[in-house]
Amino acid sequence: MSTKVTRYHGPDRAPLELGPGGIPATRDGIAFHGIAPRGLMPWLDEHLGGAAGWQRHGHRLDDGTPAGSPELASLRHAARAAGVLSLAHSAQAAELAARQAQPSATHLALWLFKEGHSSSVWVVDARTPGGDAAFVLNVARDAVAGAELRRSSERLGAVERAAAVQVASVEAVDTVVLDEPAAHGGAWEVVVVRNRLIPDALEIHELSGDAGRQYALVERFLTNPLAPAVIDGVRGRLALPAEAAAIDAARAAVEAALGCEGDDALVVNDGDLVWNGHEPVLVAVS
């Protein structure tokens, strides 16, 4: 049975096409991961000035062109050594994992709606003869991120078993294999974690100031068009007092379940907690 696959990216669910050579393309040009991958961050800080170096060259990680500069050549070499996935690789891994999860799907819609240092986050809508299904795939950005995703999934499961907190349950921790020509290092394994989808979730962020601790419920991060990793502002609202109290209670319950406190406590601003409309939900443990 053939399966139709459509791809989208960004908060506006813009179409994402894989052009010649598998390079992701949009109406504005080549799409790429704007956020630097976890395992490459130390190298970027030492050799390319951190995130700025990724912004200059990340879109050409696997575009098939000659390097043209020592910076790009060294980045490609370091990225390959760290097992860094380009956006095209992430799309391929997400499709493979979605097919594994829904082998009878007649249509898969893959939406890259969020990305972080550790994973690219895809919402999958699968149409099957037996009905529709929806879930989230966290595709590891590199080898270090893959190990981090496995640990986070274990801790997420521990919280779900021990605490009275809503959790985006881990449905599977899979490994998919991407095939590459031997000249590029051959096949390699990518960790993909499948989670329960929390529809219409708002990311919870902690604010500090003269008014004391407050929480923002973020609908959308507003980024700089010339630098996708630079956040210029947010769209959302402040949590109401009753909502803030529920968030505080959830944080305390999670930290108690994990036995962590102080510097090891849950870091809300890593995006691990979301608001589902009436209560907080733990979606990851960074």
Disulfide bonds with the S-S distance in Angstrom:
none
